[in-house]
Amino acid sequence: GWSQLAAMHCVMLPDLLGLDKFRPPLLEMLARRWQDRCLEVREAAQALLLAELRRIEQAGRKEAIDAWAPYLPQYMDHVISPGVSAEAMQTISTAPDTLGPEAKVQEEEHDLADDDITTGCLSSIPQMKKISTSYEERRKQATAIVLLGVIGAEFGAEIEPPKLLTRPRSSSQIPEGFGLTSGGSNYSLARHTCKALTFLLLQPPSPKLPPHSTIRRTAIDLIGRGFTVWEPYMDVSAVLMGLLELCADAEKQLANITMGLPLSPAADSARSARHALSLIATARPPAFITTIAKEVHRHTALAANTQSQQNMHTTTLARAKGEILRVIEILIEKMPTDVVDLLVEVMDIIMYCLEGSLVKKKGLQECFPAICRFYMVSYYERNHRIAVGARHGSVALYDIRTGKCQTIHGHKGPITAVAFAPDGRYLATYSNTDSHISFWQMNTSLLGSIGMLNSAPQLRCIKTYQVPPVQPASPGSHNALRLARLIWTSNRNVILMAHDGKEHRFMV
């Protein structure tokens, strides 16, 4: 319905009337409604704004960029960096006494506003140029952030830095258009827009920027839509953690929503953050997986070092486990090749998010079936071990009881399949690239099974056979992930089953 409205209003109507009679919808009015509290208005505004931006083409978008760029608030680079101490943060962010008259002005004039989009364009941030703090000015800043954010997110190529020589730029100049539009100046506009968006996402709630204000939600939405454009200028880790924090309780908030009623502000933020996370993860799977895996490692290292465990389960990462698993599941579904490239990192994240006791009770297949679709993953129930074959030929062996992981280098190329023997004494690994199948004996001595001998390798290679390589069904096809699987027929016999039905039998 909305796309039909957009087509009629921005395509058929101008054709019918002729451009001299056609009055285009006002970009700024639509921008202010980009995240309207009423979902219908919001969706209509988004459809119309995007259709209008397409209709005016690059030249029109350049005009819009040049018209609104001067209003973009320029936040200092260091506001967002996660290393900033709390005191520094307080001095940078609005001092409470400056809120006085301005907040009042806002209350008086608020009924003029068509939404609360202005809250949150903090005007007393140290600016590069002095800006007046009138209500109108703040409203323009908010509109500039939205419009430039939308153009950046949807027409990303237009805000790439130009490949021309940069000329020195005096600080009094406003940032000139995004990329191509800025005859050789620097790429500052993309950077400033990204800074403004991340600032709005990460700034702690205050009277000026309530936790679930429209402008904050708009920033969340635009960060998700234009992630590939903003990524070079942002601290990906801080942004992902900020989004996870917002949807840590999404299940609870979104569960009790009555159809047709407006969302509560908190549920609305959770819904936007959840959507942004899915968009970011599918746009750049490696960035998402490696960032979350780094956070998991940092977190587990911290947990191991701190004597006091009380504060550990209140962290964002721990609260958002369900949300992280939801995104990983989407990635396995939509981008399996990217997941396989980083399978060990993905497994680290899954192991962190799943409760060990639950996996021991129910098994991996029941706790997180998606990951078991890969032939490079095998779970052995009796001693609660998981083997994961990695891209660089190594095998990661996870022990669910201790939470430890060991890496064994076994092959020269990516591992195609792994499987534990029924009695758990052997692990078979196969790599199609180096055409070898290897058998590893599990260390089942008493100490090893207690996990005392962490220094002693838990696996040793006892046999290796050469196998003719399996050809994929079609070059570069998706089933590179499903070339061959290992099936144990008894404790000592295994079949290597190729995707074309050919079988090779081996005995340990």
Secondary structure, 3 states (H helix, E strand, C coil): CHHHHHHHHHHHHHHHHCCCCCCCCCHHHHHHCCCCCCHHHHHHHHHHHHHHHHHCHHHHHHHHHHHHHHHCCCCCHHHCCCCCCHHHHHHHCCCHHHHHHHHHHHHHHHHHCCCHHHCCCCCCCCCCCCCCCCHHHHHHHHHHHHHHHHHHHHCHHHHCCCCCCCCCCCCCCCCCCCHHHCCCCCCHHHHHHHHHHHHHHHCCCCCCCCCCCHHHHHHHHHHHHCHHHHHHHCCHHHHHHHHHHHHCCHHHHHHCCCCCCCCCHHHHHHHHHHHHHHHHHHHCHHHHHHHHHHHHHHHHHHHHHCCCCHHHHHCHHHHCHHHHHHHHHHHHHHCHHHHHHCHHHHHHHHHHHCCHHHHHHHCHHHHCHHHHHCCCEEEECCCCEEEEECCCCEEEEEECCCCCEEEEECCCCCCCEEEECCCCCEEEEEECCCCEEEEEEECCCHHHHHCCCCCCCCEEEEEEEECCCCCCCCCCCHHHHHCEEEEECCCCEEEEEECCCCEEEEEC
